[in-house]
Amino acid sequence: MKPTYSLPARVAVVLVSILAVTASLHAEVVLPQLFHDGMVLQRERPIPVWGTAPAGDTVSVTLARRTVQAIADADGHWLATLPPMKAGGPHQLTIGSRVITDVLVGDVWLCSGQSNIDVTVERVYPWYTHDIDSYDNPLIRLFRVPNDTDIHGVREDIRPPAICWAPANRQQAWSFSAVGYFLGRRMYEKTHVPQGIIAGSWGGTPIEAWISADALQHDFPELVQTARLYQDDDLVHAQLNADRLMARHWSEQLDASDLGILQGFSRPDCDDSRWPSADQYAAEWAMHDGCAVIGSLWLRQHIRVDERHAGLPARLYLGTLYDADVTYVNGRQVGSTGYQYPPRRYDIPAGLLHEGDNVIAIRFINKKGIAHFIPEKPYVIAFGDDRLSINPLPADTIALSPTWRYHLGATMPPCPASGLSLQNLPTTLYNAVLHPLAPYALAGVVWYQGESNTDNPLPYEQLLTTMITDWRALWQQPQLPFVVVQLANFMEPTEQPQPTSQWAQLREAQRRAAEKLPNVELASAIDLGETVDIHPLRKKEVAERIGSCFDRLVYGDTKAPLMPRIAASRVADGLITLTFDQPLRESSCLYEFEVAGSDGHFLNASARARGTTIVITSPVPSPVRVRHAWKDNPIRLNAYATSGLPVGPFELQLDSASCNEPK
């Protein structure tokens, strides 16, 4: 038995005090994930720094010989604010005992929304191959907020990011937002100061997922009620787990019964001579017994390769397919994609292609709808050093035939699922993705979203207004600059007026919200879209238009081009005259203008542009409304300012007695 010793009471008290002081000195200061080496701080504005520490502790923050202190409150939270600094660096930021190095001071932009701001540099790379390959700028830093959700309430921090203040080069930007990447480049070229791009976005999400519960409760209480239905963790986990198990069992059963797997339809020696043939854009190959095939389908095509191309590495372009696919060349799997949107660009390794007959086999996997190829996409095998580029397509290609041989793999019942996606529920992304970023100082915010709200566009103007107001309140900046990207043209075009276009209605909601809120600009992508792809590739051009808006909002550059706005309108003698705030390209034949009388029936109208006016010849005696580009895909739009920016979509109520502005 060890002997016990007793100390005088006074000595014991001294020791306890020493231990307490030592613990306080070494107590950990916990910082948000945003505070890491390589970070970019906003110039010429107060710089908030925050975190947690033991309650009552004093935390010192030093940057460029400037020191401020904060005391942790009863919950351990503290906030210190450094004075504004000019652009520069690299600096060292010391927070307690934590030292953050390579800190730059410049401009910081937050890019948020759904898939079109989520689309990565990798996705658009074939459109800008040489541009991306040649660019490397360590003064532009990229930060990707990890996807996460919380249905219960706001979080204090995000999960550790995979892209954490990485320099803007091809390798680091590969899985980063293309719009954010090009915006950083564009703003650096404008300012020549460091740029920080924070991307926090999630494909397919509706705007209500990005708004706080408090803001929704005020304007849309029914959405808060919807969120509350899913605040039972046991219920949510049970539904999500059931969906995962069902998807796994469905795939296992499909694989077990798929003739293509059992009989080797991917092998080059598979005899497909008796398989029926069909054009890839016809529906017949995707049907069985008069119904769309749910399950799997196999398509095969034979390609002849000459001696010159045999053995060379190549890239297989299979456009875009619906829905999932696994693709083989000469029996070897060269790629697979699990859902409809990504372009199929599969690399064929050196030595796989041989002289003579080669076989491409595609296994379509379809859980709903009807399997199909997307038209207006490249379907080729490309060779040469430029095989990764599609702008333009490489000169050395073998075009695939649109005719394929096809065979049923297996039929399955539809895969049951609850359809629960936490990221689509009200407030969940505000709580877990957005709220933890505040109050990190920003120069401005980009919002590119709306596709997921086109099924019900009527509330969108108020939802967008609520969201912008909500975010500004979170950052305590009532004038925080916002640029809203107006949805691109998409889907089948038509020359005649479109009676109902939910996409046009949502674009109008974006325009109205941007015009009524201070310090908000609209950057339209109405002429940068693609008929067959909801994710158009021309993101550099989108970023250029966003940047021009920020030139005005943030830097006060009055010469920076913005979209033309209607300053006044007049109706007289069967002519509608719209006066804009800037000169327009002259044209005697403008398209996509429509006029309606009191019956609300719109007709195409001829229009011409000169100076700052567009004059429309009314097809009805007493015009009541005029609209422009009011379609899903107003592909014939040709009204532009002399700056090169389009006259965007609008609908205007007319008053024949006086001049008026758009409503």
Stockholm file with secondary structure:
# STOCKHOLM 1.0

chainA/1-663         MKPTYSLPARVAVVLVSILAVTASLHAEVVLPQLFHDGMVLQRERPIPVWGTAPAGDTVSVTLARRTVQAIADADGHWLATLPPMKAGGPHQLTIGSRVITDVLVGDVWLCSGQSNIDVTVERVYPWYTHDIDSYDNPLIRLFRVPNDTDIHGVREDIRPPAICWAPANRQQAWSFSAVGYFLGRRMYEKTHVPQGIIAGSWGGTPIEAWISADALQHDFPELVQTARLYQDDDLVHAQLNADRLMARHWSEQLDASDLGILQGFSRPDCDDSRWPSADQYAAEWAMHDGCAVIGSLWLRQHIRVDERHAGLPARLYLGTLYDADVTYVNGRQVGSTGYQYPPRRYDIPAGLLHEGDNVIAIRFINKKGIAHFIPEKPYVIAFGDDRLSINPLPADTIALSPTWRYHLGATMPPCPASGLSLQNLPTTLYNAVLHPLAPYALAGVVWYQGESNTDNPLPYEQLLTTMITDWRALWQQPQLPFVVVQLANFMEPTEQPQPTSQWAQLREAQRRAAEKLPNVELASAIDLGETVDIHPLRKKEVAERIGSCFDRLVYGDTKAPLMPRIAASRVADGLITLTFDQPLRESSCLYEFEVAGSDGHFLNASARARGTTIVITSPVPSPVRVRHAWKDNPIRLNAYATSGLPVGPFELQLDSASCNEPK
#=GR chainA/1-663 SS CCCCCCCCHHHHHHHHHHHHHHHHHHCCCBCCTTCCTTCEEETTSCEEEEEECSTTCEEEEEETTEEEEEECCTTSEEEEEECCCCSEEEEEEEETTEEEEEEEEEEEEEEEESHHHHCBHHHHGGGSHHHHHTCEEEEEEEEECCCCCCSSSCCSCCCCCSSEEEEEEHHHHTTSBHHHHHHHHHHHHHHCSCEEEEEEECTTCCGGGGSCHHHHHHHCHHHHHHHHTTCCHHHHHHHHHHHHHHHHHHHHHHHHHCHHHHHTTTSTTCCCTTSCEEETTSSGGGEETTEECCEEEEEEEEEEECTTTTTCCEEEEECCEESEEEEEETTEEEEEESSSSSCCEEEECTTSSCSEEEEEEEEEEESSSCCEECSSSCEEEECSTTTTCCTTCCSSEEECCSEEEEEEEEECCCCCCCCCCGGGSTTHHIIIIIGGGTTCCCSEEEEECCGGGTTSCTTHHHHHHHHHHHHHHHHTCTTCCEEEEECCCBSCCCSSCCSCCHHHHHHHHHHHHHHHSTTEEEEECTTSCBTTBSSCSCHHHHHHHHHHHHHHHTTCCTTSCCCCCEEEEEEETTEEEEEESSCBCCEEEECSEEEECTTCCEEECEEEEETTEEEEECSSSSCCEEEESCSSCCTTCCCBBTTSCBCCCEEEECCTTSCBCCC
#=GC SS_cons         CCCCCCCCHHHHHHHHHHHHHHHHHHCCCBCCTTCCTTCEEETTSCEEEEEECSTTCEEEEEETTEEEEEECCTTSEEEEEECCCCSEEEEEEEETTEEEEEEEEEEEEEEEESHHHHCBHHHHGGGSHHHHHTCEEEEEEEEECCCCCCSSSCCSCCCCCSSEEEEEEHHHHTTSBHHHHHHHHHHHHHHCSCEEEEEEECTTCCGGGGSCHHHHHHHCHHHHHHHHTTCCHHHHHHHHHHHHHHHHHHHHHHHHHCHHHHHTTTSTTCCCTTSCEEETTSSGGGEETTEECCEEEEEEEEEEECTTTTTCCEEEEECCEESEEEEEETTEEEEEESSSSSCCEEEECTTSSCSEEEEEEEEEEESSSCCEECSSSCEEEECSTTTTCCTTCCSSEEECCSEEEEEEEEECCCCCCCCCCGGGSTTHHIIIIIGGGTTCCCSEEEEECCGGGTTSCTTHHHHHHHHHHHHHHHHTCTTCCEEEEECCCBSCCCSSCCSCCHHHHHHHHHHHHHHHSTTEEEEECTTSCBTTBSSCSCHHHHHHHHHHHHHHHTTCCTTSCCCCCEEEEEEETTEEEEEESSCBCCEEEECSEEEECTTCCEEECEEEEETTEEEEECSSSSCCEEEESCSSCCTTCCCBBTTSCBCCCEEEECCTTSCBCCC
//
